[in-house]
Amino acid sequence: MKILFLSAWFPYPPDNGARIRAYNLMKGLSQKHEVFTISLLQDDSNAEDSRYLSDICEVVSVHKSNWFKPRGMKSFFALFSGRPRSVVCTYDDRIRMSIENAISRIAPDVIVASSLGIAHYVPQGVSVPKILDQHNCEYAVMKRAADKIANPVKRWRAAAGWKKAARWEANLCRRFDAITAVSENDRALILKAAPDLADIHIIPNGVDTSHYDPDLWKLEHGALVYNGALTYSANLDAVQYFISEIYPILRQKGKDFKLRITGSNKGVDLTDIENCPGVELTGYVSDIRDVLAKSAVCVVPLREGGGSRRKILEAMAAGVPVVSTSMGAEGIDVEHKTQIMLADSAEQFAESIVQVVDNPELTSDLRTAARRFVEQKYDWSSISSRFTKVVESVEHIDVVNG
């Protein structure tokens, strides 16, 4: 088959969740099929890196990603559109034209749109089977953020925004012949917005377990890690929550902990974080394995966001015990005190960290069970194979032309 894979994130280097997912799904497809890609290009991406993708696909074209900046007349008129403001303000007709030209030239058997960020560029009425790979149920992420707003007027405005996004997301999903979601929870959220959708497959996020060696774990006692870019609001909220509510409890217990925060923090106000004793901001690291290898615990105090968490799978593959909120572990089929420690209050979270650090037997059990767990259920080799079967299954179906 010829597969046209459209990606909202340039898949090289595969160094964040969206890029890693796109890269590994394309890599899996390329084992049996011919893959062509059109991708958006982020500020930290380089079009010249297309050469590193030559073994898994042909790069048809790349296009600069337009980040949403809610200002100007375009933003104002978007208030009266049925599409979210972010979609109206960042739309680039050149991307749509490039996709149309590629369809005409390549004559693909299947089109895959990797996330909503590029799905709306797929031409309507095209007689090619289409799959939407949903990285997140976006309207649900917006709703969670809106529900936390204290000001009633701002909360009402935010609610209007997520409800519009839900209608748009549902209508967009209906234009595809099959949907893939990262978890059962995301599947349920998509169906809540569009109950008439029938073909939704669960394709979770994964990890390349061969890339991580738990035998290299040489922890520093009391070393904690949060592996996530603070440019993503959910990660920033998690770190602020840890510093303001969890870390003081740890200090009251007389424990000497150090928290390393990896990932980009460009343009983020870091005043409170930088002034917190025991916190180290590493910035972006090219190889997270070095940081994980000396971490006693990976902490995931997430309170918002969606999808499933690559940071947890990475830590488990590296043999690092994980303490997470239930929301942080959402989308990963883990059991409390078997592969992970789950805690949803600041006191419980701090106590769980102490339990892991002070109990070598618990640490050993968590490390062993978690590594086996990701090998069996979340290795990219098996996940990409499942995705390939979904793609193959739509080749001969009656095409949705909406």
NORDAMO-V934149 format. One record per backbone hydrogen bond with DSSP energy under -1.0 kcal/mol. CO is the residue of the C=O (numbers start at 0). NH is the residue of the N-H. Records with the same first field share a line. If there is no record, write none. Layout:
# NORDAMO-V934149
CO->NH ; NH
This chain:
# NORDAMO-V934149
0->33
1->108 ; 109
2->35
3->111
4->37
5->113
6->39
12->14
15->19
16->20
17->21
18->22
19->23
20->24
21->25
22->26
23->27
24->28
25->29
27->30
28->31 ; 32
33->2
34->57
35->4
36->59
37->6
38->62
40->64
41->44
45->48
46->49
47->50
48->51
49->52
52->55 ; 56
57->36
60->38
62->40
68->70
71->75
72->76
73->77
75->78
76->79
77->80
83->87
84->88
85->89
91->94
92->96
93->97
94->98
95->99
96->100
97->101
98->102
99->103
100->104
101->105
102->106
109->3
110->130
111->5
112->114 ; 132
113->7
114->117 ; 118
115->119
117->120
118->121
125->127
128->110
129->176 ; 177
130->112
131->179
132->114
135->137
136->140
137->141
138->142
139->143
140->144
141->145
142->146
145->148
150->154
151->155
152->156
153->157
154->158
155->159
156->160
157->161
158->162
159->163
160->164
161->165
162->166
163->167
164->168
165->169
166->170
167->171
168->172
169->173
171->174
172->175
177->131
178->200
179->133
180->202
182->186
183->187
184->188
185->189
186->190
187->191
188->192
189->193
193->196
197->199
198->178
200->180
206->208 ; 379
207->210
208->211
212->215
213->216
219->222
221->257
222->295 ; 296
223->259
224->298
225->227 ; 261
228->231
231->235
232->236
233->237
234->238
235->239
236->240
237->241
238->242
239->243
240->244 ; 245
241->246
245->249
246->250
247->251
248->252
249->254
250->253
254->256
257->223
258->279
259->225
260->281
261->227
263->229 ; 230
264->267
269->273
270->274
272->275
275->278
277->258
279->260
282->262
286->289
287->291
288->292
290->293
291->294
292->217
293->219
296->224
297->322
299->301 ; 324
308->312
309->313
310->314
311->315
312->316
313->317
314->319
315->318
320->297
321->340
322->299
323->342
324->328
326->329
328->331
331->333
334->337 ; 338 ; 339
339->336
340->323
344->348
345->349
346->350
347->351
348->352
349->353
350->354
351->355
352->356
353->357
358->362
359->363
360->364
361->365
362->366
363->367
364->368
365->369
366->370
367->371
368->372
369->373
370->374
371->375
372->376
373->377
377->206
378->382
379->383
381->385
382->386
383->387
384->388
385->389
386->390
387->391
388->392
391->394
393->396
